[in-house]
Amino acid sequence: MFKNISNIDFDAEDLKFDFGCGQNKEKGFVGVDIQEHKGVDIIADFKDFNEIPDNCASVISSCHFIEHFTIREQHQIMTDWVRILRPSGTLVCHFPDIGKVNPSLDAKWALQYVYGAMKNKYDCHKSFNTSESMAILFDTFGLKNNKCEDYMGRLHFSKTINRFEDRVWTTTITGINNV
C-alpha cells in the first residue's frame, strides 16, 4: 500500500528515489519509507512496488535499508528497482558490510551493527551482506560497472550507542542499469 504517491511526477526528467530514507532523506530525492517521518514523501510497504511505473527513475538510493529484508525479499526488491530504473539509471546501495566487522568492538555497538538498533519492528536486520555478496546480487540483476567502496558519508549521532557513527564498516555499491 502506498500513501501520497499521487503527489509524485513520474514523468520528471531527473526523478530520484531514496528508499528507506527515514528522517535522513537525500536532498533532491523522493523519500520513501514504511514509517511516517519528516521528509518522507511516500509511505510504502516495500513488498509491493507495483504503483511505481517502469523506467521512471534516473537514480535509486538506499542507505542502510537492504539488510532489513531476507535474501528472498532482497531479490524481489532488486527486481522492482531494476524495473523502476531507466536504462542507464544508477542504483546506489549503502549497507553494513558484515565482512568488515571489527571483533574488538564493544558488545553494545557490535550487536547494534549486526542486528540493528531494534527500536521498533522495522529496525532489525534480517540478512547479512558483504561486498562480494552484493556485487553478485547486482550482477544477477543485470547491473553493470559495479563498484564497491568504503562509505564515509552521512555522519550521524547514534542515540543507541551515544556517540557519532563513522560508518567505517559500511560499504557502498553502485551499479548502472544495463537494460
C-alpha positions as CSV (number, residue, x, y, z in Angstrom):
1,M,0.0,0.0,0.0
2,F,1.3,3.5,-0.9
3,K,0.3,6.8,0.6
4,N,0.9,10.2,-1.0
5,I,2.0,8.6,-4.3
6,S,-0.3,10.8,-6.3
7,N,1.9,13.8,-5.4
8,I,4.8,12.4,-7.5
9,D,5.5,13.4,-11.1
10,F,6.7,10.1,-12.5
11,D,7.4,11.9,-15.9
12,A,10.0,14.2,-14.3
13,E,13.3,14.1,-16.2
14,D,15.5,13.6,-13.2
15,L,13.3,11.5,-10.8
16,K,15.4,10.1,-7.9
17,F,14.2,7.9,-5.1
18,D,15.7,7.4,-1.6
19,F,14.2,4.1,-0.4
20,G,14.1,3.6,3.4
21,C,15.1,7.2,3.9
22,G,13.7,7.5,7.4
23,Q,14.4,11.0,8.8
24,N,17.5,11.4,6.6
25,K,16.2,11.9,3.0
26,E,18.8,12.9,0.5
27,K,18.3,16.4,-0.9
28,G,16.6,16.4,-4.3
29,F,15.2,12.8,-3.8
30,V,11.7,11.5,-3.3
31,G,11.8,9.9,0.1
32,V,10.1,6.5,0.5
33,D,9.7,4.8,3.9
34,I,7.3,2.5,5.7
35,Q,7.1,4.9,8.6
36,E,5.9,8.5,8.5
37,H,8.8,10.9,9.3
38,K,9.5,14.5,8.4
39,G,10.8,14.5,4.8
40,V,9.1,11.2,3.8
41,D,7.2,11.8,0.6
42,I,5.7,8.4,0.1
43,I,4.6,5.9,2.8
44,A,5.0,2.4,1.4
45,D,5.2,-1.2,2.3
46,F,8.3,-2.4,0.4
47,K,6.8,-5.7,-0.5
48,D,4.8,-4.2,-3.4
49,F,6.2,-1.6,-5.7
50,N,3.5,-2.0,-8.4
51,E,2.2,1.5,-8.1
52,I,5.6,2.9,-9.3
53,P,5.8,2.8,-13.1
54,D,8.5,1.2,-15.1
55,N,11.6,3.1,-16.2
56,C,10.8,6.3,-14.3
57,A,13.8,6.8,-12.0
58,S,17.2,8.1,-13.0
59,V,18.7,7.2,-9.6
60,I,17.6,4.9,-6.7
61,S,19.5,5.2,-3.5
62,S,19.2,3.3,-0.2
63,C,21.2,3.8,2.9
64,H,21.1,1.0,5.5
65,F,17.9,-0.4,4.1
66,I,18.6,-3.7,2.2
67,E,19.7,-5.5,5.4
68,H,16.2,-5.1,6.9
69,F,15.0,-7.8,4.4
70,T,15.5,-11.5,4.0
71,I,17.5,-12.7,1.0
72,R,14.3,-13.7,-0.8
73,E,12.8,-10.2,-0.1
74,Q,16.0,-8.6,-1.4
75,H,15.6,-10.4,-4.7
76,Q,12.0,-9.1,-5.0
77,I,13.2,-5.5,-4.2
78,M,16.0,-5.7,-6.7
79,T,13.6,-7.0,-9.4
80,D,11.4,-3.9,-8.7
81,W,14.3,-1.5,-8.5
82,V,15.6,-2.6,-11.9
83,R,12.1,-2.3,-13.4
84,I,11.7,1.2,-11.9
85,L,15.2,2.4,-13.1
86,R,15.5,3.9,-16.5
87,P,18.0,2.3,-18.9
88,S,21.4,3.6,-17.8
89,G,19.9,4.6,-14.4
90,T,22.0,4.3,-11.3
91,L,21.4,2.2,-8.2
92,V,23.4,3.2,-5.1
93,C,23.2,1.0,-2.0
94,H,24.9,1.7,1.3
95,F,24.9,-1.3,3.6
96,P,26.7,-2.7,6.7
97,D,29.4,-5.0,5.4
98,I,29.5,-7.9,7.8
99,G,32.9,-8.8,6.4
100,K,34.3,-5.6,7.9
101,V,33.0,-6.0,11.4
102,N,35.9,-5.5,13.9
103,P,35.9,-8.2,16.6
104,S,37.3,-5.7,19.1
105,L,34.1,-3.6,19.0
106,D,32.4,-3.1,22.3
107,A,29.5,-5.6,22.6
108,K,26.7,-3.0,22.5
109,W,27.9,-1.4,19.3
110,A,28.6,-4.8,17.7
111,L,25.1,-6.1,18.5
112,Q,23.5,-2.9,17.0
113,Y,25.7,-3.2,13.9
114,V,24.8,-6.8,13.3
115,Y,21.2,-7.0,14.4
116,G,20.0,-3.3,14.0
117,A,19.0,-0.9,16.8
118,M,15.7,-2.7,17.3
119,K,13.9,0.5,18.3
120,N,10.7,-0.8,16.6
121,K,9.5,-3.8,14.5
122,Y,11.2,-2.3,11.3
123,D,14.5,-1.6,12.9
124,C,16.1,-5.1,12.8
125,H,18.4,-6.8,10.3
126,K,17.1,-9.9,8.6
127,S,20.2,-10.6,6.5
128,F,23.9,-10.0,6.3
129,N,25.8,-8.8,3.2
130,T,29.4,-8.4,2.2
131,S,30.9,-6.5,-0.7
132,E,31.2,-9.8,-2.6
133,S,27.5,-10.9,-2.0
134,M,26.2,-7.5,-3.0
135,A,28.3,-7.5,-6.2
136,I,26.9,-10.9,-7.1
137,L,23.3,-9.6,-6.4
138,F,23.9,-6.6,-8.6
139,D,25.4,-8.7,-11.3
140,T,22.5,-11.2,-11.1
141,F,20.0,-8.4,-11.8
142,G,22.0,-7.0,-14.8
143,L,23.5,-4.0,-13.1
144,K,26.9,-3.3,-14.6
145,N,30.1,-1.3,-13.7
146,N,29.5,-2.4,-10.1
147,K,31.9,-0.6,-7.8
148,C,32.2,-1.2,-4.1
149,E,33.9,1.3,-1.8
150,D,34.0,2.2,1.8
151,Y,31.2,4.6,2.7
152,M,32.3,7.7,4.6
153,G,29.1,9.7,4.0
154,R,26.5,11.0,6.4
155,L,27.9,11.0,9.9
156,H,25.1,10.9,12.4
157,F,24.7,10.7,16.1
158,S,23.5,7.3,17.3
159,K,21.4,7.6,20.5
160,T,21.7,3.8,20.9
161,I,25.4,3.9,21.4
162,N,25.6,7.6,22.5
163,R,28.3,8.6,20.0
164,F,28.8,9.6,16.4
165,E,29.0,6.7,14.0
166,D,31.8,6.9,11.5
167,R,30.3,4.2,9.2
168,V,33.7,2.6,8.6
169,W,32.1,-0.8,8.4
170,T,29.7,0.4,5.7
171,T,30.2,-0.4,2.0
172,T,28.6,1.4,-0.9
173,I,27.9,-0.4,-4.1
174,T,26.9,1.5,-7.3
175,G,25.6,-0.2,-10.5
176,I,24.2,1.0,-13.8
177,N,21.0,-0.5,-15.2
178,N,22.1,-2.3,-18.4
179,V,18.6,-2.8,-19.8
